[in-house]
Amino acid sequence: MASKPEIDFLEGPAPDVLVITDIIVGDGAEAVPGGRVEVHYLGVDFETGEQFDASWDRGESITFPLAGLIAGWQEGIPGMRVGGRRQLVIPPALAYGEAGTGHRLSGRTLVFVIDLLNVG
């Protein structure tokens, strides 16, 4: 299993659309819209570069249906293959909404690095 990634500070203004970057292209089964995925992930705030969550820190991956996740993950993970590592830069509209919606990450552009471990 790959080790916890580091996310370099991203220069420039935050994007207002989902930005998908494959860091490592996997060669396993492909994630499909609405499917179940097992992932390791790291999430940081685009503006500050500060980590807000990481499955690596808990020492275990997480499995869930894509349908229950933020839109940026629902749109950004399908097409990814097991063994791959992908970076998603997700604007507020595809994450936790605009500022003031009650979530601690509302109004924030989020950067995730996701390792796809399994699909099911």
C-alpha positions as CSV (number, residue, x, y, z in Angstrom):
1,M,0.0,0.0,0.0
2,A,1.2,3.5,-0.8
3,S,2.2,5.9,1.9
4,K,0.3,9.0,2.9
5,P,0.7,11.6,0.2
6,E,1.8,15.2,0.6
7,I,-0.1,17.9,-1.2
8,D,2.0,20.8,-2.5
9,F,0.5,24.2,-2.0
10,L,-1.4,25.1,-5.1
11,E,-0.7,28.5,-6.6
12,G,-3.2,30.9,-8.1
13,P,-6.9,31.4,-7.5
14,A,-9.2,28.6,-6.5
15,P,-10.9,27.0,-9.4
16,D,-14.7,27.3,-9.8
17,V,-15.0,23.8,-11.5
18,L,-13.9,20.4,-10.4
19,V,-10.2,19.8,-11.4
20,I,-9.2,16.1,-11.7
21,T,-5.5,15.2,-11.9
22,D,-4.3,11.6,-12.1
23,I,-1.0,11.2,-10.1
24,I,-0.8,7.5,-10.7
25,V,-3.0,5.7,-13.2
26,G,-4.2,2.4,-11.8
27,D,-4.6,-0.8,-13.8
28,G,-7.3,-2.6,-11.8
29,A,-11.1,-2.5,-11.8
30,E,-12.7,0.8,-12.7
31,A,-14.9,2.8,-10.2
32,V,-18.3,3.4,-11.6
33,P,-20.9,6.1,-10.8
34,G,-22.9,5.1,-7.7
35,G,-20.6,2.1,-7.0
36,R,-18.9,1.3,-3.8
37,V,-15.2,2.2,-3.3
38,E,-12.5,1.5,-0.8
39,V,-10.1,4.4,-0.5
40,H,-7.4,6.1,1.5
41,Y,-7.6,9.8,1.3
42,L,-6.1,13.1,2.4
43,G,-8.0,16.3,2.4
44,V,-6.6,19.9,2.8
45,D,-8.0,23.4,2.5
46,F,-7.1,25.0,-0.8
47,E,-6.4,28.4,0.7
48,T,-4.5,27.5,3.8
49,G,-3.0,24.1,2.8
50,E,-4.0,22.8,6.2
51,Q,-5.1,19.2,6.5
52,F,-8.7,18.7,7.8
53,D,-9.0,14.9,7.4
54,A,-6.9,11.9,6.4
55,S,-7.8,8.2,6.5
56,W,-4.0,7.4,6.8
57,D,-4.0,9.1,10.2
58,R,-6.6,6.6,11.4
59,G,-4.6,3.7,10.1
60,E,-7.3,2.2,8.0
61,S,-9.0,2.7,4.7
62,I,-12.7,3.5,4.4
63,T,-15.4,1.9,2.2
64,F,-18.6,3.6,1.1
65,P,-21.1,4.1,-1.7
66,L,-20.2,7.0,-4.0
67,A,-23.9,8.0,-4.0
68,G,-23.6,9.2,-0.3
69,L,-20.6,11.5,-0.9
70,I,-20.1,15.1,-1.9
71,A,-20.7,15.8,-5.5
72,G,-17.0,16.4,-6.2
73,W,-16.2,12.8,-5.2
74,Q,-19.3,11.4,-7.1
75,E,-18.0,13.2,-10.2
76,G,-14.3,12.8,-9.6
77,I,-13.8,9.2,-8.7
78,P,-15.7,7.3,-11.5
79,G,-13.3,6.2,-14.2
80,M,-10.5,5.8,-11.7
81,R,-8.9,2.4,-11.6
82,V,-7.8,0.4,-8.6
83,G,-4.2,1.1,-7.8
84,G,-4.5,4.7,-8.9
85,R,-3.9,7.9,-7.0
86,R,-6.0,11.0,-8.1
87,Q,-6.1,14.6,-6.9
88,L,-9.4,16.4,-6.9
89,V,-9.7,20.1,-6.4
90,I,-13.3,20.7,-5.4
91,P,-15.1,24.1,-5.4
92,P,-17.6,24.8,-2.6
93,A,-20.6,24.1,-4.9
94,L,-19.5,20.5,-5.3
95,A,-18.3,20.1,-1.7
96,Y,-20.1,21.4,1.4
97,G,-21.9,24.4,-0.2
98,E,-21.3,28.1,0.1
99,A,-20.3,29.8,3.3
100,G,-22.9,29.9,6.0
101,T,-24.5,26.5,5.3
102,G,-23.6,25.2,8.7
103,H,-20.8,22.7,7.8
104,R,-17.3,23.7,9.1
105,L,-16.0,23.3,5.5
106,S,-18.8,25.2,3.8
107,G,-17.5,28.0,1.5
108,R,-14.1,26.2,1.2
109,T,-12.4,24.9,-1.9
110,L,-11.1,21.4,-0.9
111,V,-8.1,19.4,-2.3
112,F,-8.2,15.6,-1.9
113,V,-5.6,13.0,-2.8
114,I,-7.4,9.7,-3.1
115,D,-5.9,6.2,-3.5
116,L,-8.4,3.7,-4.9
117,L,-7.9,0.4,-3.2
118,N,-10.9,-1.6,-4.3
119,V,-14.3,-1.3,-5.9
120,G,-17.4,-3.4,-5.3
